[in-house]
Amino acid sequence: MSAAILLGLLVCGAEVGVRIVEVVQGRSICSNSNPLCLVDPTRLTVPSWLTDREMKPHATSEVKCRDQRRTVEIRTNSHGLRSDEAAIPKPADTYRVVILGDETILAPEVPEGEHFVNLLSNLLQRQTRLRIEIINAGIPGACPLTEYLLFKQKLLALRPDLVLMHFDWSDVSDDRQLRRQIRTGDDGLPLSCPHTSLITKPQKSNCLDTLRQQFRLVDWGLIIAGRQWKQQIAEQSAKSEDLGANAYAWLRNEHPETDMSVTQSFRPISDLARLAQAESFQLITMTSPKPWQVSARCTNGSGTRMKAGVAAQAYYPNRTPFQALASYTGRIKIPHADLSSPLTQGAASEANYLRFAPRWSPEGHRHVAEFLARFLMEQIPGPWNSRYFQQNEPQVGRHSVPQFEVRWAGGTRDTQ
């Protein structure tokens, strides 16, 4: 009897201790365990009927960047984008660029002045008298499927001259999860992708959920157990069939082009390419390595890799995913920029990434901007080169841009 009473007192004491720690720290001891905080530290995303999730319009948020030990202010416009308001209709003297992507493009830990969107705009602006306007359309958790829907339903009204779509290697897992939610038209093209919380009835809390809400000790214990399970998943031998549990399991696949999940995640690129042809804007795809594709030391801040579902020392040097994407875009005649070169060159390539978030550092953003500026000037007709101007139209002066190797894939159109 005494032992039972003592055990009960110890449990009660531990519960009280946990609550005291939370009061002193001013936050929940479990608050950093949520992997969604790694994807969306802005906490501005909300469920969407159209694109699964979207960012709140006309909203502000402050994001703490542990690497730089500073706070970054995030502001959204009327479209829920981290960008200045874009005039509709587009002014005649403006060349408008839209960049689609997920949290990598949003880059919430980097101030706007150090973001590659701002740096790229400045580099291109030196080459032309037209006003260069680049819109950051990065949405946390997005993938080509939802980016296509966002652009077709909302951003097409901006009438961009050029669209860049960034393919992130987490998009394969995201597409697999979201594809079951899409609504398609008679032509098979996606019309919407409503968030599951909007189309399913809320489930009643079970006994375990009630215990977690009432007792912080139970919640903490279950999270610790979950971390151990996640550790085992992250450290297992990565295979494509494990994609549901490990978002990056497929990166070791030597033949990703034969994997249905991979090819399906590429498919919205073709849909956007057809839209580009119909609406007369240029489309470019680009991709970049995740930190664990750079080295085992990259982005190794405490617990950061584990939140992303990646083992602490994981390293995926396999280049076949990059080749598969380049081959796909080449078949449909879409220019493709591989950002591996500027982000992995040199002995200190880890400096191009943050330690506490799997995204580019300010140094990485600078390299990306310089690479893309040169890629556009050399490969893409635009106001930054002579191929854009009509015959006898005076050209503007040129300014040098740091040299980087440019990779571009081309081929024949896939009519399937």
KOLMAR-120346 format. One record per residue (C-alpha): x, y, z; residue in one letter. Coordinates in steps of 0.1 Angstrom, whole numbers, plus 5000, padded with zeros to 4 digits. Layout:
N
XYZA;...
//
This chain:
416
500050005000M;502850245009S;504650164977A;501550244957A;501150574975I;504750654970L;504550584933L;501450804930G;503251084948L;506251054924L;503951064894V;502151364907C;505451534915G;506751474880A;503551614865E;503851924887V;507551954878G;506751944841V;504152214844R;506552434865I;509252394838V;506652504811E;505652814832V;509252914837V;510252864801Q;507053024788G;506352744763R;505452374762S;508252124765I;506651954735C;506452264713S;509552194694N;508651834687S;506051924660N;507651854626P;505252114610L;507252384628C;510152294606L;508052324574V;506152634585D;507852834613P;505753134603T;502552954614R;500753154587L;499452854567T;495752764569V;493652484553P;492552564517S;489752434495W;491852484465L;495552404472T;495452194505D;496952484524R;497652854518E;499153144537M;496953404553K;496653724532P;497754054546H;499453884576A;502653924595T;504753684615S;508153684632E;510453384627V;513453324649K;516553234630C;518753034653R;521653034629D;521853414626Q;520453484661R;517953724648R;514253764641T;512953784606V;509653954598E;507453774573I;504753984555R;502153854530T;500254034503N;496554004493S;497353664476H;498953534507G;502453554492L;505753674507R;505953954481S;504954314474D;501554374460E;501554314422A;499554554400A;496654414379I;496754464350P;500454434347K;502154774337P;503454784302A;507054864314D;507254564337T;508654224331Y;507053994357R;508553664370V;506653424394V;508653164413I;506652864425L;507852634453G;507552524489D;509252644521E;512652634504T;511552924481I;509653094509L;512853084530A;511353224562P;514653244581E;516153484555V;515253854554P;513953984521E;517054194515G;519253874516E;516653654498H;517653524463F;514453674448V;515654024458N;519253954447L;518253804414L;515954104407S;518854344413N;521254144390L;518754124362L;517654494366Q;521154604357R;520654454322Q;517454634311T;515454954313R;512254744319L;511254704355R;512054354367I;509454224392E;509953884408I;507153744429I;507953484456N;505153234455A;506652984479G;504052814501I;505052584530P;504252214522G;503552284486A;504452054457C;504052084419P;500451954422L;499352234445T;501652494428E;499952424395Y;496552474411L;497652794428L;499052934396F;496152834374K;493352954398Q;494953264413K;498353374399L;497553344362L;495753674366A;499153844373L;500053764336R;503653674343P;506253674314D;508253394331L;507453124356V;510152934375L;508952614393M;511352474420H;511152104425F;512052004460D;512851634467W;510251624495S;507651684467D;507551314459V;506251234494S;503951544494D;502451454461D;501751094472R;499851224503Q;497851494485L;496951314452R;494151114469R;492451454477Q;492451604442I;489251674423R;489751654385T;487751774355G;486551564325D;489951624309D;491751464338G;493451784349L;493351884386P;490752134396L;491252154433S;492951974463C;490952054494P;492552004528H;491451684546T;490151884576S;487652064553L;486151744537I;486151504566T;484051514598K;486151584629P;486751274649Q;485851254685K;488751254709S;489650904722N;490750814756C;494450854748L;493851204734D;492051304766T;494951174787L;497351374766R;495351694770Q;494951644808Q;498451524817F;501551684803R;503651384816L;501651144793V;502051374764D;505751414769W;506251034774G;504450954741L;506451214722I;509651064735I;508550714724A;507550864690G;511051004687R;512550664692Q;510350514665W;511150804641K;514850744648Q;514550384637Q;512550484606I;515150744597A;518150504602E;516650214582Q;517850124548S;515950364525A;513750214499K;511050354477S;508350144492E;509050304525D;508050654512L;505050684535G;507250664566A;510350824552N;509951114529A;513451084515Y;513550704513A;513450704475W;516650914471L;518750594470R;516650444442N;518850384412E;515950384388H;513550654401P;512050704366E;510350364370T;508750454403D;505050554399M;505250794429S;508150984414V;506651004379T;503351124393Q;505051404412S;506651514379F;503351514360R;502051864371P;505152004353I;503551884320S;500252044330D;501852374336L;503852344304A;500652314284R;499252614303L;502352814295A;501952734257Q;498252844258A;498853164278E;502153264262S;504553274291F;507853094295Q;508352814320L;511552694336I;512052424362T;514852414387M;515952194416T;518552194443S;520051934467P;518751884502K;521351914529P;521651534532W;522451524495Q;525451754501V;527151584531S;526651404563A;527651724582R;525251964564C;522352104585T;523351904616N;521852134643G;520551954673S;517351754663G;516951934630T;517451624607R;515351404629M;512351644626K;512751604588A;512751224592G;516451194583V;519151024603A;521751234619A;524651114597Q;522551034565A;524151114532Y;522451054498Y;525051124470P;522850944444N;522551164413R;519850964395T;516951164409P;518451484394F;519051294361Q;515451164361A;513951514365L;516251664339A;515351384315S;511551444321Y;511751824315T;513951764285G;511351544269R;508651814272I;511152084261K;511252274293I;514552444302P;515852304335H;518352454360A;520152224384D;521352434414L;523752164426S;526752344412S;526552674431P;525452504463L;527952224465T;531152374451Q;534052434474G;535252284506A;532752474527A;529552374509S;527752324542E;527952704546A;525252734519N;522752584543Y;521452664577L;522252444606R;518852454622F;516652434591A;516952234559P;517152544538R;519652774521W;521653024542S;522153384531P;525353274515E;523453004496G;520853254485H;523553464470R;525053174451H;521653074438V;520853434426A;524153464408E;523753124391F;520153184380L;521053534367A;523753384345R;521453094334F;518753334324L;521153564305M;522653274286E;519753044280Q;516453234282I;515253514259P;514353814281G;514954184285P;518454094299W;519753974265N;519554064228S;517253774218R;514353954235Y;514654284216F;513154344182Q;515454424153Q;516854774153N;515754834189E;518654984209P;520154744235Q;521254834270V;524654794286G;525854474302R;527254414336H;529354114346S;527853834368V;529953584387P;530653274367Q;529052944375F;528752634354E;525252624338V;523352304334R;520452284310W;518451984297A;516551974264G;515051714242G;511951624222T;508351684233R;506551404250D;503051384235T;501751144261Q;
//
